[in-house]
Amino acid sequence: MNDTIIKTLLSELDRVIKAAGTLAVANSIAEQPESLIAPIENVNKSLEKATITSRDVLERLWRETEKSQAGAIAKPLMNIAGTVRTMEYDWLHIRLNTLLPHCRFQAPIYLSDTITRLLDMFTAVGGKIPYHRNAMLIIDEHCDIQNRNVYDQDNKGWKAVVFVN
């Protein structure tokens, strides 16, 4: 395995530790709760980058382990992230098996990476991603009855319909 990949992961984890330290200092001197927003967002951003890097490193390790065990049966993929399927009129239905995070100004890195991976897996097994001159993205979050009052659709940053030309 390439040591640079591990060094990259360790570097990302170091950023998480530094961001957490900055948050701890901010928390100790904070007079207003809103002064903690930026340090917490920085921790989240660092954690997301570390998670993506960690996922990449782990996948490379799995691939190298499978190569070294010639003739071994490939490990089954778990359907944790979600699914992609084609619907009528060449619509793609992407289902994520997790609640969507709140977003402020841009999509979280982890969410973008997960959707990209799902689409890559979809095309790898012969799925076709349709191309249209105009496209529409509808994001709808569902949860069970017990949690309905917690995840109110009207208060999510994701409640959006986007038209792309």
Backbone as ProteinMPNN parsed JSONL, in Angstrom:
{"seq_chain_A": "MNDTIIKTLLSELDRVIKAAGTLAVANSIAEQPESLIAPIENVNKSLEKATITSRDVLERLWRETEKSQAGAIAKPLMNIAGTVRTMEYDWLHIRLNTLLPHCRFQAPIYLSDTITRLLDMFTAVGGKIPYHRNAMLIIDEHCDIQNRNVYDQDNKGWKAVVFVN", "coords_chain_A": {"N_chain_A": [[0.852, -1.186, 0.0], [0.434, 2.223, -0.681], [2.317, 4.509, 1.095], [1.817, 7.212, 1.081], [-0.913, 7.54, 0.915], [-1.852, 6.735, 3.414], [-0.526, 8.654, 4.924], [-1.866, 10.91, 4.019], [-4.434, 10.436, 5.076], [-3.811, 10.491, 7.83], [-3.014, 13.145, 7.999], [-5.434, 14.447, 7.464], [-6.864, 13.626, 9.719], [-5.358, 14.895, 11.648], [-6.054, 17.531, 11.092], [-8.695, 17.445, 11.961], [-8.338, 17.114, 14.714], [-7.041, 19.54, 15.33], [-9.095, 21.347, 14.636], [-11.001, 20.591, 16.508], [-9.648, 21.328, 18.832], [-9.567, 24.118, 18.5], [-12.302, 24.603, 18.679], [-12.734, 23.825, 21.346], [-11.289, 25.813, 22.713], [-12.713, 28.084, 21.84], [-15.178, 27.494, 22.959], [-14.598, 27.702, 25.667], [-14.25, 30.417, 26.027], [-16.493, 31.567, 25.016], [-19.105, 33.875, 24.935], [-21.487, 34.201, 23.742], [-23.746, 31.913, 22.24], [-23.812, 31.852, 19.425], [-21.239, 32.421, 18.647], [-19.979, 30.046, 18.532], [-20.692, 28.766, 16.241], [-19.133, 28.956, 13.791], [-16.645, 27.619, 14.565], [-17.698, 25.028, 15.073], [-18.774, 24.351, 12.583], [-16.384, 24.207, 11.191], [-15.205, 21.982, 12.409], [-17.042, 20.025, 11.558], [-16.631, 20.138, 8.764], [-13.936, 19.319, 8.601], [-14.173, 16.739, 9.672], [-15.796, 15.553, 7.706], [-14.066, 15.583, 5.443], [-12.038, 13.925, 6.416], [-13.486, 11.561, 6.729], [-14.166, 10.913, 4.066], [-11.6, 10.542, 2.984], [-10.754, 8.42, 4.605], [-12.6, 6.468, 3.835], [-11.811, 6.106, 1.157], [-9.179, 5.098, 1.527], [-9.721, 2.714, 2.915], [-11.234, 1.312, 0.987], [-9.261, 0.943, -0.963], [-7.528, -0.731, 0.442], [-9.192, -2.982, 0.768], [-9.461, -3.762, -1.932], [-6.781, -4.401, -2.556], [-6.354, -6.482, -0.741], [-8.151, -8.393, -1.688], [-7.014, -8.904, -4.198], [-4.648, -10.139, -3.452], [-5.496, -12.549, -2.52], [-5.875, -14.771, -4.467], [-8.404, -16.351, -6.311], [-10.161, -16.308, -4.231], [-13.458, -15.787, -3.012], [-15.2, -12.87, -3.801], [-15.926, -10.331, -1.448], [-19.262, -9.689, -0.394], [-20.987, -6.713, -1.335], [-22.316, -4.345, 0.882], [-25.473, -2.839, 1.157], [-25.486, -0.089, 2.198], [-25.231, 2.669, 1.718], [-27.149, 3.416, -0.262], [-29.403, 3.251, -3.104], [-29.682, 3.143, -6.703], [-31.922, 3.524, -9.336], [-33.553, 3.164, -12.527], [-36.399, 4.894, -13.624], [-39.705, 5.435, -15.037], [-39.758, 7.328, -18.099], [-37.016, 7.797, -18.258], [-36.136, 8.694, -15.767], [-34.045, 9.014, -12.927], [-34.011, 7.347, -9.885], [-32.757, 7.992, -6.864], [-31.95, 6.62, -3.89], [-31.103, 7.366, -0.648], [-29.882, 5.813, 2.194], [-30.036, 7.14, 4.674], [-30.572, 9.893, 6.911], [-30.828, 13.2, 5.634], [-28.3, 15.645, 5.982], [-28.377, 18.895, 7.538], [-28.049, 21.699, 5.451], [-26.225, 24.643, 4.67], [-24.991, 26.443, 2.75], [-23.844, 24.942, 0.726], [-23.677, 21.625, -0.713], [-22.951, 18.975, 1.538], [-19.709, 17.449, 1.619], [-19.515, 14.691, 2.06], [-22.053, 13.762, 1.354], [-22.176, 14.442, -1.392], [-20.059, 12.851, -2.325], [-21.025, 10.305, -1.703], [-23.313, 10.11, -3.356], [-22.08, 10.303, -5.866], [-20.543, 7.944, -5.823], [-22.61, 6.044, -5.717], [-23.782, 6.467, -8.241], [-21.601, 5.773, -9.865], [-21.368, 3.038, -9.216], [-23.824, 2.195, -10.201], [-23.554, 2.617, -12.99], [-21.456, 0.889, -13.43], [-22.554, -1.635, -13.315], [-23.958, -1.715, -15.605], [-26.007, 0.137, -15.731], [-27.641, 2.976, -17.149], [-27.05, 6.367, -17.26], [-29.259, 8.852, -17.853], [-29.238, 11.493, -20.297], [-30.352, 14.726, -20.479], [-31.587, 17.725, -21.951], [-32.692, 19.591, -20.215], [-32.915, 19.376, -16.69], [-34.268, 18.156, -13.606], [-34.118, 18.266, -10.119], [-35.335, 16.652, -7.386], [-35.618, 16.653, -3.994], [-36.562, 14.696, -1.385], [-37.312, 13.925, 1.864], [-37.824, 11.152, 3.949], [-39.124, 9.717, 6.955], [-39.661, 7.55, 9.804], [-42.79, 7.241, 11.639], [-42.418, 7.741, 14.419], [-40.33, 9.553, 14.447], [-41.223, 11.699, 13.031], [-41.943, 14.258, 14.03], [-39.478, 15.315, 14.624], [-37.927, 15.534, 12.296], [-38.848, 17.742, 10.478], [-40.082, 18.521, 7.38], [-40.433, 21.142, 6.394], [-38.532, 22.665, 7.664], [-36.045, 22.012, 6.762], [-32.945, 22.505, 5.114], [-32.779, 21.301, 2.699], [-35.13, 21.248, 1.322], [-36.023, 21.585, -1.702], [-36.379, 22.356, -5.164], [-34.602, 22.121, -8.01], [-33.824, 23.595, -11.055], [-31.957, 22.936, -13.926], [-30.229, 24.302, -16.623]], "CA_chain_A": [[0.0, 0.0, 0.0], [1.19, 3.454, -0.794], [2.389, 5.228, 2.373], [1.281, 8.566, 0.941], [-2.358, 7.496, 1.175], [-1.992, 6.705, 4.868], [-0.101, 9.974, 5.405], [-2.968, 11.836, 3.723], [-5.468, 10.183, 6.08], [-3.321, 11.002, 9.114], [-3.037, 14.601, 7.894], [-6.841, 14.854, 7.615], [-7.212, 13.423, 11.131], [-4.682, 15.969, 12.379], [-6.902, 18.727, 10.925], [-9.862, 17.272, 12.837], [-7.874, 17.375, 16.088], [-6.823, 20.985, 15.445], [-10.403, 22.006, 14.62], [-11.622, 20.303, 17.809], [-8.952, 22.176, 19.805], [-10.067, 25.486, 18.303], [-13.654, 24.616, 19.235], [-12.622, 23.774, 22.809], [-10.878, 27.155, 23.158], [-13.847, 28.983, 21.596], [-16.217, 27.175, 23.933], [-14.2, 28.166, 27.0], [-14.334, 31.88, 26.118], [-17.714, 32.024, 24.337], [-20.135, 34.554, 25.71], [-22.728, 34.015, 22.99], [-23.737, 30.619, 21.539], [-23.555, 31.994, 17.985], [-19.793, 32.473, 18.389], [-19.509, 28.661, 18.376], [-21.149, 28.222, 14.963], [-18.012, 28.796, 12.847], [-15.755, 26.507, 14.955], [-18.384, 23.738, 14.916], [-18.816, 24.086, 11.138], [-15.033, 23.81, 10.805], [-15.052, 20.587, 12.856], [-17.83, 19.186, 10.642], [-15.944, 20.112, 7.47], [-12.748, 18.479, 8.77], [-14.629, 15.353, 9.837], [-16.244, 15.064, 6.398], [-12.897, 15.308, 4.61], [-11.374, 12.742, 6.983], [-14.337, 10.406, 6.441], [-14.002, 10.58, 2.654], [-10.244, 9.996, 2.829], [-10.751, 7.117, 5.263], [-13.35, 5.549, 2.975], [-10.942, 5.807, 0.011], [-8.079, 4.236, 1.986], [-10.282, 1.398, 3.23], [-11.577, 0.636, -0.265], [-8.005, 0.497, -1.593], [-7.06, -1.886, 1.211], [-10.039, -4.124, 0.416], [-9.097, -4.21, -3.281], [-5.459, -5.044, -2.498], [-6.509, -7.743, -0.009], [-8.814, -9.35, -2.58], [-6.053, -9.281, -5.24], [-3.634, -11.039, -2.901], [-6.114, -13.848, -2.241], [-6.339, -15.261, -5.769], [-9.398, -17.421, -6.257], [-11.092, -16.106, -3.117], [-14.75, -15.205, -3.388], [-15.264, -11.448, -3.462], [-16.828, -10.009, -0.346], [-20.478, -9.041, -0.895], [-21.139, -5.312, -0.98], [-23.484, -4.064, 1.701], [-26.253, -1.746, 0.61], [-25.646, 0.88, 3.274], [-25.33, 4.038, 1.22], [-28.402, 3.664, -0.964], [-29.604, 2.564, -4.37], [-30.039, 3.945, -7.877], [-32.673, 2.745, -10.326], [-34.18, 3.948, -13.583], [-37.859, 4.871, -13.577], [-40.315, 5.845, -16.301], [-39.289, 8.556, -18.758], [-35.584, 7.922, -17.987], [-35.851, 9.353, -14.493], [-33.25, 8.24, -11.983], [-34.456, 7.419, -8.496], [-31.615, 7.74, -5.982], [-32.401, 6.506, -2.502], [-30.032, 7.354, 0.338], [-30.347, 5.149, 3.408], [-29.659, 7.951, 5.83], [-31.225, 11.197, 6.912], [-30.013, 14.231, 5.012], [-27.813, 16.65, 6.926], [-28.788, 20.265, 7.263], [-27.02, 22.381, 4.674], [-26.389, 26.089, 4.695], [-24.656, 27.105, 1.501], [-23.423, 23.983, -0.286], [-23.89, 20.229, -0.335], [-21.839, 18.391, 2.286], [-18.786, 16.649, 0.818], [-19.832, 13.272, 2.223], [-23.257, 13.487, 0.573], [-21.786, 14.492, -2.807], [-19.229, 11.679, -2.588], [-21.883, 9.119, -1.647], [-24.137, 10.077, -4.569], [-21.17, 9.996, -6.972], [-20.221, 6.521, -5.736], [-23.802, 5.288, -6.109], [-23.921, 6.563, -9.698], [-20.52, 4.973, -10.441], [-21.746, 1.626, -9.062], [-24.963, 1.991, -11.096], [-23.054, 2.481, -14.362], [-20.546, -0.269, -13.477], [-23.34, -2.85, -13.546], [-24.698, -1.579, -16.864], [-27.038, 1.17, -15.685], [-27.412, 4.126, -18.024], [-27.467, 7.66, -16.712], [-29.826, 9.579, -18.986], [-28.829, 12.868, -20.531], [-31.471, 15.56, -20.932], [-31.235, 19.141, -22.113], [-33.087, 20.196, -18.945], [-33.039, 18.366, -15.648], [-34.896, 18.612, -12.377], [-33.717, 17.498, -8.955], [-36.31, 16.752, -6.299], [-35.099, 16.0, -2.795], [-37.66, 14.481, -0.454], [-36.831, 13.104, 2.973], [-38.862, 10.38, 4.643], [-38.703, 9.08, 8.198], [-40.759, 6.81, 10.402], [-43.779, 8.024, 12.38], [-41.892, 8.173, 15.71], [-39.406, 10.674, 14.261], [-41.811, 12.695, 12.142], [-41.913, 15.596, 14.619], [-38.096, 15.777, 14.703], [-37.425, 15.87, 10.967], [-39.9, 18.492, 9.808], [-39.679, 18.866, 6.018], [-40.433, 22.589, 6.152], [-37.398, 23.315, 8.313], [-34.792, 21.482, 6.241], [-32.311, 23.289, 4.07], [-32.798, 20.541, 1.457], [-36.429, 21.303, 0.672], [-35.728, 22.38, -2.88], [-36.481, 21.828, -6.514], [-33.61, 22.89, -8.764], [-33.861, 23.407, -12.511], [-30.64, 23.184, -14.512], [-30.243, 24.413, -18.091]], "C_chain_A": [[0.889, 1.236, 0.0], [1.147, 4.234, 0.531], [1.806, 6.631, 2.284], [-0.211, 8.603, 1.249], [-2.611, 7.521, 2.683], [-1.589, 8.062, 5.455], [-1.185, 11.017, 5.155], [-4.085, 11.684, 4.753], [-5.045, 10.746, 7.437], [-3.316, 12.534, 9.131], [-4.462, 15.136, 8.079], [-7.281, 14.702, 9.075], [-6.553, 14.479, 12.016], [-5.485, 17.274, 12.282], [-8.141, 18.653, 11.82], [-9.48, 17.618, 14.274], [-7.659, 18.868, 16.307], [-8.136, 21.75, 15.483], [-11.127, 21.787, 15.949], [-10.967, 21.135, 18.908], [-9.406, 23.615, 19.716], [-11.472, 25.626, 18.881], [-13.615, 24.622, 20.759], [-12.231, 25.143, 23.375], [-12.038, 28.128, 22.994], [-14.949, 28.758, 22.621], [-15.87, 27.719, 25.316], [-14.312, 29.686, 27.146], [-15.625, 32.439, 25.529], [-18.671, 32.687, 25.311], [-21.496, 34.39, 25.057], [-22.662, 32.679, 22.237], [-23.41, 30.754, 20.051], [-22.07, 32.097, 17.648], [-19.199, 31.075, 18.225], [-19.866, 28.074, 17.013], [-19.977, 27.964, 14.01], [-17.048, 27.679, 13.284], [-16.403, 25.13, 14.803], [-18.475, 23.369, 13.435], [-17.446, 23.633, 10.642], [-14.742, 22.368, 11.224], [-15.807, 19.655, 11.899], [-17.142, 19.035, 9.294], [-14.708, 19.204, 7.536], [-13.122, 17.012, 8.915], [-15.08, 14.753, 8.506], [-15.066, 14.693, 5.51], [-12.167, 14.061, 5.107], [-12.172, 11.478, 6.682], [-14.176, 9.959, 4.996], [-12.632, 9.946, 2.417], [-10.163, 8.599, 3.432], [-11.472, 6.076, 4.413], [-12.516, 5.146, 1.76], [-9.826, 4.838, 0.4], [-8.597, 2.823, 2.251], [-10.64, 0.624, 1.965], [-10.327, 0.142, -0.99], [-7.453, -0.719, -0.881], [-7.866, -3.132, 0.866], [-9.648, -4.671, -0.948], [-7.75, -4.937, -3.271], [-5.533, -6.385, -1.782], [-7.139, -8.793, -0.91], [-7.872, -9.815, -3.685], [-5.057, -10.308, -4.714], [-4.184, -12.42, -2.589], [-6.729, -14.391, -3.529], [-7.313, -16.421, -5.59], [-10.389, -17.273, -5.121], [-12.372, -15.463, -3.641], [-14.787, -13.755, -2.906], [-16.271, -11.222, -2.338], [-18.08, -9.323, -0.898], [-20.529, -7.582, -0.43], [-22.41, -5.138, -0.154], [-24.18, -2.842, 1.142], [-26.543, -0.715, 1.701], [-25.956, 2.259, 2.735], [-26.667, 4.325, 0.557], [-28.469, 2.871, -2.249], [-29.901, 3.584, -5.462], [-30.823, 3.033, -8.802], [-33.285, 3.698, -11.345], [-35.686, 3.785, -13.474], [-38.401, 5.237, -14.962], [-39.692, 7.136, -16.809], [-37.814, 8.833, -18.488], [-35.269, 8.735, -16.738], [-34.958, 8.428, -13.685], [-33.838, 8.437, -10.59], [-33.262, 7.033, -7.632], [-32.144, 7.735, -4.557], [-31.171, 6.442, -1.61], [-30.588, 6.764, 1.619], [-29.844, 5.858, 4.654], [-30.449, 9.247, 5.781], [-30.277, 12.214, 6.302], [-29.55, 15.229, 6.058], [-28.372, 18.012, 6.576], [-27.68, 20.922, 6.447], [-27.285, 23.875, 4.744], [-26.153, 26.689, 3.323], [-24.249, 26.149, 0.393], [-23.661, 22.572, 0.227], [-22.698, 19.726, 0.465], [-21.007, 17.465, 1.398], [-19.167, 15.173, 0.877], [-21.048, 12.894, 1.379], [-22.938, 13.469, -0.919], [-20.985, 13.248, -3.185], [-20.075, 10.412, -2.616], [-22.73, 9.005, -2.911], [-23.277, 9.734, -5.786], [-20.829, 8.516, -6.99], [-21.412, 5.651, -6.145], [-23.981, 5.305, -7.624], [-22.831, 5.761, -10.405], [-20.848, 3.485, -10.366], [-22.881, 1.269, -10.027], [-24.491, 1.784, -12.537], [-22.137, 1.264, -14.502], [-21.295, -1.571, -13.726], [-24.261, -2.706, -14.761], [-25.806, -0.553, -16.852], [-26.668, 2.35, -16.569], [-27.93, 5.39, -17.349], [-27.982, 8.487, -17.884], [-29.276, 10.999, -19.085], [-30.034, 13.616, -21.088], [-30.984, 16.991, -21.059], [-31.581, 19.911, -20.831], [-33.25, 19.078, -17.925], [-33.67, 18.994, -14.415], [-34.433, 17.688, -11.259], [-34.756, 17.732, -7.869], [-35.729, 15.982, -5.12], [-36.248, 15.913, -1.798], [-37.176, 13.53, 0.623], [-38.008, 12.428, 3.656], [-38.29, 9.815, 5.928], [-39.914, 8.399, 8.816], [-41.626, 7.733, 11.272], [-43.208, 8.565, 13.696], [-40.999, 9.41, 15.57], [-39.988, 11.823, 13.441], [-41.729, 14.103, 12.724], [-40.496, 16.172, 14.69], [-37.613, 16.278, 13.348], [-38.533, 16.517, 10.139], [-39.401, 18.963, 8.442], [-39.552, 20.373, 5.801], [-39.23, 23.297, 6.751], [-36.051, 22.814, 7.808], [-34.248, 22.392, 5.144], [-32.393, 22.605, 2.72], [-34.126, 20.63, 0.731], [-36.311, 22.188, -0.555], [-36.037, 21.622, -4.156], [-35.593, 22.725, -7.359], [-33.762, 22.582, -10.246], [-32.504, 23.778, -13.061], [-30.798, 23.271, -16.027], [-28.96, 23.926, -18.671]], "O_chain_A": [[1.956, 1.261, 0.613], [0.071, 4.575, 1.022], [1.354, 7.184, 3.287], [-0.713, 9.591, 1.784], [-3.483, 8.246, 3.162], [-2.236, 8.559, 6.377], [-1.399, 11.905, 5.98], [-4.622, 12.676, 5.245], [-5.837, 11.403, 8.113], [-3.585, 13.145, 10.165], [-4.675, 16.141, 8.758], [-7.992, 15.558, 9.602], [-7.13, 14.904, 13.017], [-5.589, 18.024, 13.253], [-8.583, 19.663, 12.368], [-10.211, 18.328, 14.965], [-8.045, 19.407, 17.345], [-8.288, 22.689, 16.264], [-11.787, 22.694, 16.456], [-11.651, 21.599, 19.821], [-9.609, 24.269, 20.739], [-11.797, 26.64, 19.499], [-14.38, 25.346, 21.395], [-12.774, 25.579, 24.391], [-12.323, 28.911, 23.9], [-15.575, 29.706, 23.094], [-16.757, 28.15, 26.054], [-14.452, 30.191, 28.26], [-15.834, 33.652, 25.539], [-19.001, 32.139, 26.362], [-22.529, 34.433, 25.726], [-21.626, 32.351, 21.658], [-22.793, 29.858, 19.475], [-21.678, 31.887, 16.5], [-18.044, 30.935, 17.823], [-19.391, 26.992, 16.667], [-19.848, 26.861, 13.48], [-16.664, 26.86, 12.448], [-15.727, 24.167, 14.442], [-18.278, 22.209, 13.071], [-17.357, 22.769, 9.77], [-14.106, 21.619, 10.482], [-15.279, 18.625, 11.482], [-17.077, 17.936, 8.743], [-14.469, 18.412, 6.624], [-12.464, 16.14, 8.347], [-14.789, 13.594, 8.209], [-15.055, 13.626, 4.896], [-11.729, 13.236, 4.305], [-11.587, 10.431, 6.407], [-14.061, 8.764, 4.724], [-12.523, 8.93, 1.729], [-9.573, 7.696, 2.838], [-11.012, 4.941, 4.286], [-12.51, 3.978, 1.373], [-9.561, 3.872, -0.315], [-7.967, 1.846, 1.848], [-10.383, -0.576, 1.875], [-10.328, -0.947, -1.564], [-6.961, -1.645, -1.526], [-7.301, -4.212, 0.691], [-9.516, -5.882, -1.122], [-7.603, -5.977, -3.912], [-4.847, -7.33, -2.172], [-6.72, -9.95, -0.905], [-7.91, -10.981, -4.078], [-4.667, -11.231, -5.43], [-3.416, -13.365, -2.412], [-7.95, -14.46, -3.664], [-7.067, -17.346, -4.816], [-11.359, -18.027, -5.045], [-12.349, -14.689, -4.598], [-14.452, -13.456, -1.76], [-17.33, -11.849, -2.296], [-17.975, -8.466, -1.775], [-20.167, -7.26, 0.701], [-23.449, -5.721, -0.464], [-23.52, -1.902, 0.698], [-27.695, -0.498, 2.077], [-26.846, 2.943, 3.239], [-27.258, 5.378, 0.794], [-27.694, 1.939, -2.462], [-30.307, 4.715, -5.197], [-30.428, 1.889, -9.028], [-33.506, 4.876, -11.065], [-36.189, 2.682, -13.26], [-37.647, 5.334, -15.931], [-39.165, 7.933, -16.033], [-37.4, 9.993, -18.488], [-34.233, 9.396, -16.674], [-35.096, 7.207, -13.749], [-34.123, 9.56, -10.176], [-32.808, 5.889, -7.663], [-32.71, 8.72, -4.083], [-30.306, 5.584, -1.785], [-31.654, 7.172, 2.081], [-29.297, 5.237, 5.565], [-30.937, 9.646, 4.723], [-29.059, 12.098, 6.442], [-30.326, 15.619, 6.93], [-28.791, 18.249, 5.443], [-26.499, 20.717, 6.727], [-28.43, 24.312, 4.862], [-27.025, 27.374, 2.788], [-24.305, 26.518, -0.78], [-23.825, 22.346, 1.426], [-21.553, 20.014, 0.115], [-21.546, 16.78, 0.528], [-19.142, 14.483, -0.142], [-21.07, 11.83, 0.76], [-23.385, 12.572, -1.634], [-21.209, 12.66, -4.243], [-19.864, 9.542, -3.461], [-22.851, 7.919, -3.477], [-23.699, 8.959, -6.644], [-20.825, 7.894, -8.052], [-21.246, 4.645, -6.835], [-24.295, 4.277, -8.225], [-23.094, 5.134, -11.432], [-20.634, 2.75, -11.33], [-22.899, 0.179, -10.598], [-24.969, 0.883, -13.225], [-22.054, 0.674, -15.579], [-20.732, -2.511, -14.288], [-25.213, -3.468, -14.928], [-26.49, -0.379, -17.861], [-25.489, 2.676, -16.711], [-29.084, 5.467, -16.929], [-27.227, 8.79, -18.807], [-28.904, 11.614, -18.086], [-30.654, 13.179, -22.058], [-30.071, 17.412, -20.349], [-30.826, 20.792, -20.418], [-33.671, 17.972, -18.261], [-33.608, 20.207, -14.213], [-34.366, 16.472, -11.435], [-35.022, 18.87, -7.483], [-35.392, 14.804, -5.239], [-36.831, 16.928, -1.415], [-36.682, 12.443, 0.319], [-39.044, 13.043, 3.907], [-37.11, 9.472, 5.99], [-41.05, 8.638, 8.407], [-41.236, 8.856, 11.59], [-43.475, 9.71, 14.058], [-40.928, 10.226, 16.489], [-39.303, 12.814, 13.189], [-41.47, 15.054, 11.986], [-40.329, 17.386, 14.802], [-36.966, 17.322, 13.26], [-39.078, 15.908, 9.22], [-38.424, 19.707, 8.351], [-38.65, 20.822, 5.093], [-38.939, 24.432, 6.374], [-35.015, 23.163, 8.375], [-35.001, 22.967, 4.357], [-32.115, 23.228, 1.695], [-34.239, 20.127, -0.387], [-36.478, 23.404, -0.466], [-35.962, 20.394, -4.204], [-35.798, 23.937, -7.421], [-33.82, 21.415, -10.635], [-31.952, 24.819, -12.705], [-31.43, 22.411, -16.64], [-28.788, 23.943, -19.89]]}, "name": "protein", "num_of_chains": 1, "seq": "MNDTIIKTLLSELDRVIKAAGTLAVANSIAEQPESLIAPIENVNKSLEKATITSRDVLERLWRETEKSQAGAIAKPLMNIAGTVRTMEYDWLHIRLNTLLPHCRFQAPIYLSDTITRLLDMFTAVGGKIPYHRNAMLIIDEHCDIQNRNVYDQDNKGWKAVVFVN"}
